[in-house]
Amino acid sequence: MAWIAEVPIVPVALIGPHESRLRIDPASGPIVFAAPGRRPDPVPYKLTFLPPVNVRSAVSTLNDQQSLSAFCEQVRQSIQTSLDADSAGRPLIPVAKRLQRLYGQPQREMALQSC
């Protein structure tokens, strides 16, 4: 849509949801660690707007799937870099990552298995 409309994409990173309600994503479906009826734990949320990016500068035509995939990965990496920097010092982030490593399945592997 951004390519067609000739508008920039503004990547956004949100930190906090994995701390308020710990969740892992195995292949069988998400598991949320929360007691029934329990509200999410109060944690500070942080919303970071990253610099706008122009999809047309990286993708010449909509039929260029390789360039489009590379562009999407670049945007995803910029969001992940922001999340990693913003999560430094937040105590529950390492817990969520450890749970995901132990019991979950990385999203990339899930996507590859569905192909």
C-alpha positions in Angstrom: 0.0 0.0 0.0 2.8 2.4 0.8 4.5 1.7 -2.5 1.2 2.4 -4.4 0.4 5.5 -2.4 4.0 6.8 -2.5 4.0 7.4 1.2 6.7 6.5 3.7 6.4 3.8 6.3 7.0 4.7 9.9 8.2 1.7 11.8 7.0 1.5 15.4 8.5 -0.4 18.3 6.3 -1.2 21.4 7.9 -2.5 24.5 5.9 -3.7 27.5 3.4 -6.3 26.4 5.7 -9.3 27.0 6.3 -8.0 30.5 2.7 -7.4 31.5 1.6 -10.9 30.5 4.4 -13.3 29.7 3.7 -15.2 26.5 5.5 -17.9 24.5 4.7 -19.0 21.0 5.2 -22.7 20.3 4.0 -24.3 17.1 0.8 -25.5 18.9 -0.3 -22.0 19.6 0.4 -19.2 22.1 0.7 -19.8 25.8 0.1 -16.9 28.1 1.3 -17.2 31.7 -1.5 -15.5 33.6 -4.0 -16.8 36.2 -7.6 -16.9 34.9 -9.3 -13.6 35.7 -6.0 -11.9 36.6 -5.3 -8.6 35.0 -2.0 -7.9 33.3 0.9 -6.9 35.5 1.4 -3.1 35.5 4.6 -2.3 33.6 5.7 0.8 31.8 5.1 0.7 28.1 7.3 2.5 25.7 6.3 3.4 22.1 9.2 4.4 19.8 8.6 5.8 16.4 11.6 5.1 14.1 12.7 7.2 11.2 10.4 7.0 8.1 11.5 4.7 5.3 10.6 4.9 1.6 9.7 1.6 0.1 10.1 2.9 -3.4 13.8 3.6 -2.7 14.4 -0.1 -2.1 11.7 -1.7 -4.4 11.5 -0.7 -8.0 8.3 -2.6 -8.9 5.7 -4.5 -6.9 6.6 -7.6 -8.9 10.2 -7.6 -7.4 9.5 -10.0 -4.5 13.1 -10.4 -3.6 13.6 -6.7 -3.1 10.3 -6.4 -1.2 11.3 -9.3 1.1 14.7 -7.7 1.7 13.0 -4.3 2.5 10.6 -6.0 4.9 13.5 -7.7 6.7 15.4 -4.4 6.9 12.3 -2.8 8.6 11.9 -5.8 10.9 15.6 -5.6 11.9 15.3 -1.8 12.7 12.4 -2.5 15.0 14.2 -5.4 16.6 17.3 -3.3 17.2 15.1 -0.6 18.8 13.4 -3.2 21.0 16.8 -4.7 22.1 18.1 -1.3 23.1 14.9 -0.3 24.9 14.7 -3.5 26.8 18.2 -3.2 28.4 17.7 -3.2 32.2 14.0 -4.3 32.1 14.0 -7.4 34.3 11.2 -9.4 32.8 12.5 -9.2 29.2 15.2 -11.8 29.8 12.6 -14.1 31.5 10.3 -13.8 28.4 13.2 -14.5 26.0 14.3 -17.5 28.1 10.7 -18.9 28.1 10.5 -18.5 24.4 13.9 -20.2 23.8 12.9 -23.1 26.1 9.3 -23.7 25.1 8.6 -21.7 22.0 9.5 -21.7 18.4 11.0 -18.7 16.7 8.6 -17.0 14.3 11.0 -17.4 11.4 11.1 -21.2 11.8 7.3 -21.2 12.0 7.0 -19.3 8.8 9.5 -21.6 7.0 7.6 -24.7 8.1 4.4 -23.4 6.7 5.9 -23.0 3.2 
